[in-house]
Amino acid sequence: LETAPADQRTELAVTAAQAVRVATVSESGHDQRQHIARVLRRFINTPCNEVRDVALAVLVGSHDPEAVRFIKDSLASRVEGCNLPPADAISLLAFDDPVQHLNVIRPFLDSPDADVCVAAIRAVEFDPATRQGISELLQDRDRPLEVRRAALKASERDMATCLATVLN
């Protein structure tokens, strides 16, 4: 990558990271997963957002503890220079296993940033302990429409589950 022209480095890095992503799910890549994970971990602190995002998606998809720790730390603003958007970080934690990260995600239900709040709603909507908070977001007319829509969808899923239980 260092020898490539500057305007092509990002494209090359993204292409390489995507090739690694394919290799991690193919049969031929099975024996190389640990090596691939070590390589990808080097990209989680890269200033190139596209490369970082692909690396984190692959690592989180493999439940990599170092990537998950990086994401949690980025939400707590403990990663210097990290520009991982909080909504993306929340979505990645939900992709890993939202049950394991409820205590990290729940506080973002109160975020004034609509994208962050919506990501948090989607990540914790299955959690009985957040139902009341989601219901309050739905009823809060001062909240942006997209937040209230996400809260409504979460409430609809909860209602469908309740109805199925009652009707069976």
Residue frames as qw, qx, qy, qz and C-alpha x, y, z in Angstrom:
[[0.000, 0.883, 0.469, 0.000, 0.00, 0.00, 0.00],
 [0.334, -0.755, 0.063, 0.561, 2.82, 2.40, 0.83],
 [0.351, -0.179, 0.562, 0.727, 4.12, 2.22, -2.76],
 [0.226, 0.632, 0.689, 0.273, 0.73, 2.96, -4.32],
 [0.074, 0.405, 0.105, 0.905, -0.16, 6.52, -5.35],
 [0.080, 0.073, 0.582, -0.806, -1.85, 8.40, -2.50],
 [0.547, 0.102, -0.050, -0.829, -5.16, 8.73, -4.36],
 [0.732, 0.069, -0.599, -0.318, -5.36, 4.93, -4.79],
 [0.143, 0.239, -0.846, 0.454, -4.33, 3.80, -1.29],
 [0.508, 0.004, 0.475, -0.718, -7.81, 3.97, 0.23],
 [0.812, 0.258, -0.199, -0.484, -9.35, 1.99, -2.63],
 [0.573, 0.338, -0.742, 0.082, -6.58, -0.62, -2.45],
 [0.058, -0.198, 0.782, -0.588, -6.86, -0.92, 1.32],
 [0.667, 0.085, 0.284, -0.684, -10.65, -1.32, 1.18],
 [0.796, 0.315, -0.414, -0.308, -10.33, -3.92, -1.57],
 [0.379, 0.315, -0.823, 0.283, -7.73, -5.83, 0.44],
 [0.291, -0.104, 0.668, -0.677, -9.86, -5.71, 3.58],
 [0.775, 0.176, 0.048, -0.606, -12.89, -6.95, 1.64],
 [0.685, 0.333, -0.641, -0.095, -10.83, -9.82, 0.21],
 [0.102, 0.223, -0.837, 0.490, -9.84, -10.76, 3.74],
 [0.570, 0.017, 0.369, -0.734, -13.51, -10.63, 4.71],
 [0.833, 0.249, -0.300, -0.393, -14.33, -13.16, 1.98],
 [0.502, 0.345, -0.772, 0.183, -11.44, -15.38, 3.06],
 [0.199, -0.226, 0.717, -0.629, -12.67, -15.52, 6.64],
 [0.720, 0.120, 0.356, -0.584, -15.95, -17.10, 5.58],
 [0.744, 0.405, -0.450, -0.282, -14.65, -19.40, 2.86],
 [0.979, -0.200, -0.001, 0.031, -13.58, -22.96, 3.48],
 [0.746, 0.372, -0.199, 0.516, -10.05, -22.24, 2.29],
 [0.028, 0.678, -0.269, 0.683, -9.74, -19.42, 4.83],
 [0.792, -0.536, -0.224, -0.187, -10.72, -21.58, 7.78],
 [0.843, -0.184, -0.200, 0.464, -7.14, -22.39, 8.82],
 [0.425, 0.297, -0.049, 0.854, -6.04, -18.81, 8.45],
 [0.269, -0.825, -0.395, -0.303, -8.63, -17.06, 10.63],
 [0.598, -0.688, -0.123, 0.393, -6.31, -16.34, 13.54],
 [0.505, -0.079, 0.255, 0.821, -3.69, -14.90, 11.23],
 [0.066, 0.587, 0.469, 0.657, -6.33, -12.85, 9.41],
 [0.412, -0.841, -0.352, -0.016, -7.66, -11.54, 12.73],
 [0.589, -0.491, 0.018, 0.642, -4.16, -10.41, 13.73],
 [0.333, 0.186, 0.382, 0.842, -3.78, -8.58, 10.43],
 [0.129, -0.714, -0.499, -0.474, -7.20, -6.96, 10.69],
 [0.507, -0.736, -0.318, 0.316, -6.55, -5.78, 14.25],
 [0.466, -0.193, 0.122, 0.855, -3.80, -3.58, 12.86],
 [0.064, 0.380, 0.464, 0.798, -6.43, -1.72, 10.84],
 [0.271, -0.735, -0.621, 0.020, -8.82, -0.82, 13.65],
 [0.308, -0.739, -0.123, 0.587, -6.80, 2.29, 14.49],
 [0.444, 0.189, 0.440, 0.758, -6.21, 3.35, 10.89],
 [0.108, 0.410, 0.128, -0.897, -7.18, 6.90, 9.96],
 [0.284, 0.035, -0.648, -0.706, -8.94, 5.48, 6.88],
 [0.579, -0.008, 0.427, -0.695, -12.57, 5.05, 7.95],
 [0.816, 0.258, -0.285, -0.432, -13.46, 2.68, 5.11],
 [0.543, 0.303, -0.765, 0.169, -10.66, 0.25, 5.99],
 [0.131, -0.185, 0.714, -0.662, -11.40, 0.48, 9.72],
 [0.688, 0.051, 0.176, -0.702, -15.09, -0.19, 9.15],
 [0.823, 0.232, -0.466, -0.229, -14.45, -3.32, 7.08],
 [0.371, 0.291, -0.791, 0.391, -11.87, -4.59, 9.58],
 [0.309, -0.127, 0.592, -0.734, -14.20, -4.01, 12.54],
 [0.789, 0.100, -0.058, -0.604, -17.15, -5.65, 10.78],
 [0.748, 0.238, -0.619, -0.025, -15.14, -8.78, 10.06],
 [0.228, 0.243, -0.762, 0.555, -13.64, -8.92, 13.54],
 [0.464, -0.078, 0.426, -0.773, -16.93, -8.29, 15.32],
 [0.823, 0.140, -0.285, -0.471, -18.57, -10.91, 13.12],
 [0.704, 0.159, -0.663, 0.197, -16.01, -13.31, 14.58],
 [0.640, -0.740, -0.178, -0.102, -16.69, -11.99, 18.12],
 [0.640, 0.306, -0.325, 0.625, -13.10, -10.75, 18.42],
 [0.490, -0.713, -0.392, 0.313, -12.56, -9.48, 21.99],
 [0.411, -0.259, 0.066, 0.872, -9.98, -6.86, 20.99],
 [0.002, 0.341, 0.468, 0.815, -12.29, -5.31, 18.41],
 [0.403, -0.701, -0.562, -0.176, -15.20, -5.34, 20.86],
 [0.519, -0.566, -0.251, 0.590, -13.04, -3.67, 23.52],
 [0.270, 0.007, 0.250, 0.930, -11.95, -1.03, 20.97],
 [0.179, -0.532, -0.546, -0.622, -15.60, -0.29, 20.14],
 [0.501, -0.712, -0.476, 0.122, -16.62, -0.06, 23.80],
 [0.486, -0.406, -0.074, 0.771, -13.68, 2.24, 24.50],
 [0.145, 0.229, 0.373, 0.888, -14.60, 4.42, 21.52],
 [0.319, -0.688, -0.537, -0.369, -18.09, 4.84, 22.98],
 [0.565, -0.714, -0.261, 0.321, -16.56, 5.87, 26.27],
 [0.262, 0.943, -0.120, 0.165, -14.30, 8.33, 24.34],
 [0.642, -0.643, 0.374, 0.184, -11.18, 6.58, 25.55],
 [0.768, 0.182, 0.398, 0.468, -9.68, 6.00, 22.11],
 [0.104, -0.703, 0.125, 0.693, -7.63, 9.02, 21.11],
 [0.103, 0.397, -0.561, -0.719, -8.22, 10.08, 17.55],
 [0.191, 0.261, 0.937, 0.132, -10.99, 7.55, 17.00],
 [0.333, 0.177, -0.080, -0.923, -13.73, 8.90, 14.81],
 [0.133, -0.241, -0.944, -0.181, -15.98, 5.83, 14.87],
 [0.388, -0.348, -0.123, -0.845, -19.48, 7.31, 14.93],
 [0.336, -0.144, 0.742, -0.563, -21.35, 6.26, 18.09],
 [0.801, 0.222, 0.109, -0.546, -24.32, 4.96, 16.07],
 [0.709, 0.426, -0.553, -0.097, -21.98, 2.68, 14.12],
 [0.086, 0.362, -0.830, 0.416, -20.28, 1.53, 17.31],
 [0.582, -0.019, 0.525, -0.620, -23.65, 0.65, 18.86],
 [0.843, 0.332, -0.145, -0.398, -24.69, -1.26, 15.74],
 [0.513, 0.447, -0.725, 0.106, -21.43, -3.21, 15.81],
 [0.184, -0.237, 0.794, -0.529, -21.94, -4.13, 19.47],
 [0.748, 0.145, 0.288, -0.581, -25.46, -5.26, 18.65],
 [0.757, 0.434, -0.439, -0.214, -24.04, -7.37, 15.82],
 [0.203, 0.399, -0.841, 0.304, -21.58, -8.98, 18.24],
 [0.404, -0.384, -0.826, 0.086, -24.13, -9.83, 20.93],
 [0.186, -0.635, -0.052, -0.749, -26.42, -7.14, 22.31],
 [0.768, -0.570, -0.277, -0.090, -27.09, -9.07, 25.52],
 [0.766, -0.145, -0.197, 0.594, -23.39, -8.84, 26.41],
 [0.326, 0.153, 0.011, 0.933, -23.37, -5.08, 25.88],
 [0.204, -0.771, -0.558, -0.228, -26.68, -3.86, 27.31],
 [0.459, -0.733, -0.221, 0.451, -24.98, -1.88, 30.07],
 [0.361, -0.225, 0.293, 0.856, -22.90, -0.03, 27.47],
 [0.054, 0.348, 0.625, 0.697, -25.76, 0.57, 25.01],
 [0.189, -0.709, -0.675, 0.083, -28.67, 1.48, 27.33],
 [0.226, -0.618, -0.174, 0.732, -27.36, 4.96, 28.28],
 [0.114, -0.098, 0.482, 0.863, -27.47, 5.95, 24.61],
 [0.007, 0.622, 0.766, 0.164, -31.27, 5.74, 24.64],
 [0.162, -0.857, -0.301, 0.385, -31.07, 9.23, 26.15],
 [0.458, -0.118, 0.319, 0.821, -28.77, 10.58, 23.45],
 [0.276, 0.704, 0.161, -0.634, -29.84, 13.87, 21.89],
 [0.128, 0.406, -0.685, -0.591, -28.35, 12.61, 18.60],
 [0.810, 0.181, 0.094, -0.550, -31.23, 10.93, 16.73],
 [0.710, 0.399, -0.570, -0.109, -28.99, 8.46, 14.87],
 [0.141, 0.315, -0.832, 0.434, -27.38, 7.32, 18.11],
 [0.521, -0.028, 0.514, -0.681, -30.73, 7.01, 19.88],
 [0.834, 0.275, -0.158, -0.452, -32.22, 5.00, 16.99],
 [0.555, 0.381, -0.733, 0.093, -29.22, 2.64, 16.95],
 [0.103, -0.217, 0.783, -0.574, -29.59, 2.15, 20.70],
 [0.709, 0.085, 0.252, -0.653, -33.33, 1.43, 20.39],
 [0.814, 0.334, -0.391, -0.271, -32.71, -1.17, 17.70],
 [0.385, 0.393, -0.789, 0.273, -29.93, -2.78, 19.71],
 [0.044, -0.071, 0.805, -0.587, -31.86, -3.16, 22.97],
 [0.562, -0.100, -0.186, -0.800, -35.47, -3.47, 21.81],
 [0.718, -0.105, -0.675, -0.131, -35.62, -7.12, 22.90],
 [0.323, 0.075, -0.685, 0.649, -34.59, -6.27, 26.47],
 [0.347, -0.685, -0.632, -0.103, -37.50, -6.24, 28.95],
 [0.434, -0.545, -0.286, 0.658, -35.66, -3.74, 31.16],
 [0.156, -0.155, 0.231, 0.948, -35.73, -1.12, 28.38],
 [0.039, 0.548, 0.767, 0.331, -39.40, -1.41, 27.41],
 [0.163, -0.836, -0.413, 0.323, -40.47, 1.44, 29.66],
 [0.258, -0.567, 0.223, 0.750, -37.71, 3.71, 28.37],
 [0.161, 0.106, 0.712, 0.675, -38.59, 2.91, 24.76],
 [0.036, -0.706, -0.702, -0.086, -42.25, 3.59, 25.51],
 [0.204, -0.795, -0.179, 0.542, -41.30, 6.97, 26.97],
 [0.230, -0.294, 0.475, 0.797, -39.31, 7.80, 23.82],
 [0.099, 0.415, 0.790, 0.440, -42.35, 6.95, 21.72],
 [0.137, -0.815, -0.559, 0.065, -44.54, 9.30, 23.73],
 [0.340, -0.595, -0.004, 0.728, -42.03, 12.18, 23.86],
 [0.479, 0.805, 0.345, 0.063, -43.27, 14.64, 21.24],
 [0.061, -0.927, 0.287, 0.232, -40.04, 16.63, 21.54],
 [0.603, -0.271, 0.669, 0.338, -38.05, 13.70, 20.13],
 [0.230, 0.406, -0.553, -0.691, -37.28, 13.63, 16.40],
 [0.827, 0.186, -0.048, -0.528, -39.66, 11.64, 14.24],
 [0.665, 0.357, -0.656, -0.026, -37.07, 8.95, 13.40],
 [0.004, 0.244, -0.816, 0.524, -36.55, 8.26, 17.12],
 [0.599, 0.060, 0.417, -0.681, -40.28, 7.92, 17.69],
 [0.797, 0.318, -0.342, -0.384, -40.61, 5.65, 14.63],
 [0.439, 0.324, -0.814, 0.197, -37.86, 3.36, 15.92],
 [0.232, -0.108, 0.719, -0.647, -39.54, 3.29, 19.33],
 [0.740, 0.177, 0.091, -0.643, -42.86, 2.46, 17.67],
 [0.722, 0.330, -0.583, -0.174, -41.31, -0.41, 15.70],
 [0.199, 0.246, -0.851, 0.419, -39.73, -1.76, 18.86],
 [0.443, 0.016, 0.531, -0.722, -43.06, -1.48, 20.66],
 [0.775, 0.246, -0.222, -0.538, -44.86, -3.20, 17.78],
 [0.557, 0.277, -0.782, 0.049, -42.51, -6.18, 18.00],
 [0.046, -0.109, 0.784, -0.610, -43.09, -6.35, 21.73],
 [0.612, 0.132, 0.239, -0.743, -46.86, -6.14, 21.22],
 [0.734, 0.271, -0.503, -0.366, -46.78, -8.89, 18.58],
 [0.344, 0.196, -0.872, 0.286, -44.96, -11.16, 21.01],
 [0.283, 0.013, 0.616, -0.735, -47.50, -10.40, 23.75],
 [0.706, 0.214, -0.047, -0.674, -50.44, -11.07, 21.40],
 [0.637, 0.264, -0.708, -0.154, -48.95, -14.35, 20.21],
 [0.124, 0.116, -0.862, 0.478, -48.55, -15.47, 23.81],
 [0.444, 0.122, 0.436, -0.773, -52.13, -14.51, 24.71],
 [0.719, 0.296, -0.206, -0.595, -53.66, -16.07, 21.60],
 [0.527, 0.281, -0.800, -0.056, -51.83, -19.37, 21.91]]
